[in-house]
């Protein structure tokens, strides 16, 4: 197993509460061979609304942002971060 790069900068390329779109985006990034991480929403007991804390975010390495955005641009319309 390789060691994670401590200097790796992750960038949010997608914020959504649409679980179907999230699955489509993850599949598209996997097919393109782009590594990513998905954040989970805060539990409702923390009092954060979905408007303040979207259901999930997809993060990619800074170097992969342009390619990842191209991949997501080919999917049906959805709001994107940054």
C-alpha positions in Angstrom: 0.0 0.0 0.0 1.4 3.4 -0.9 1.6 6.2 1.6 -0.7 9.2 1.1 1.0 12.4 0.0 0.8 14.8 3.0 1.1 17.8 0.6 -1.9 16.7 -1.6 -4.4 19.5 -1.9 -8.0 18.4 -2.5 -10.5 20.6 -4.3 -14.3 20.3 -4.2 -15.6 19.9 -7.8 -19.2 19.0 -6.9 -21.6 19.8 -4.1 -25.0 18.1 -4.3 -27.9 16.7 -2.3 -29.0 14.7 -5.4 -27.9 11.2 -4.6 -28.7 10.0 -8.2 -26.4 12.7 -9.7 -23.8 11.9 -7.0 -23.7 8.2 -8.1 -23.5 9.3 -11.8 -20.6 11.6 -11.1 -18.7 9.0 -9.1 -19.2 6.4 -11.9 -18.0 8.9 -14.5 -14.9 9.8 -12.5 -14.1 6.1 -11.9 -14.5 5.4 -15.6 -12.1 8.2 -16.4 -9.6 6.9 -13.9 -9.7 9.9 -11.6 -9.2 9.4 -7.9 -11.7 11.2 -5.7 -13.1 11.3 -2.2 -16.7 11.9 -1.1 -17.6 13.8 2.0 -20.6 12.7 4.0 -23.2 15.2 5.3 -23.2 16.2 9.0 -25.8 14.2 11.0 -29.1 16.1 11.4 -28.7 16.2 15.2 -25.9 18.8 14.6 -28.6 21.2 13.4 -27.1 21.9 9.9 -29.6 22.3 7.2 -29.0 20.8 3.7 -28.9 24.3 2.4 -25.9 25.1 4.6 -24.3 21.6 4.5 -25.0 19.9 1.1 -25.5 16.2 1.3 -22.1 15.4 -0.3 -19.1 16.9 -1.9 -16.7 15.2 -4.4 -13.1 16.2 -3.9 -10.2 15.5 -6.3 -6.5 16.3 -6.3 -5.8 19.8 -7.5 -3.9 18.5 -10.5 -7.0 16.5 -11.6 -9.5 19.4 -11.4 -9.5 20.4 -15.1 -9.9 16.8 -16.3 -12.6 16.0 -13.6 -14.6 19.2 -14.5 -14.5 18.0 -18.2 -15.8 14.6 -17.2 -18.6 16.2 -15.1 -19.5 18.6 -17.8 -20.6 15.7 -20.0 -23.3 14.7 -17.4 -26.8 16.2 -17.2 -26.9 19.7 -15.6 -26.2 19.9 -11.9 -24.6 22.6 -9.7 -20.8 22.4 -9.4 -18.4 23.9 -6.9 -15.8 26.5 -7.8 
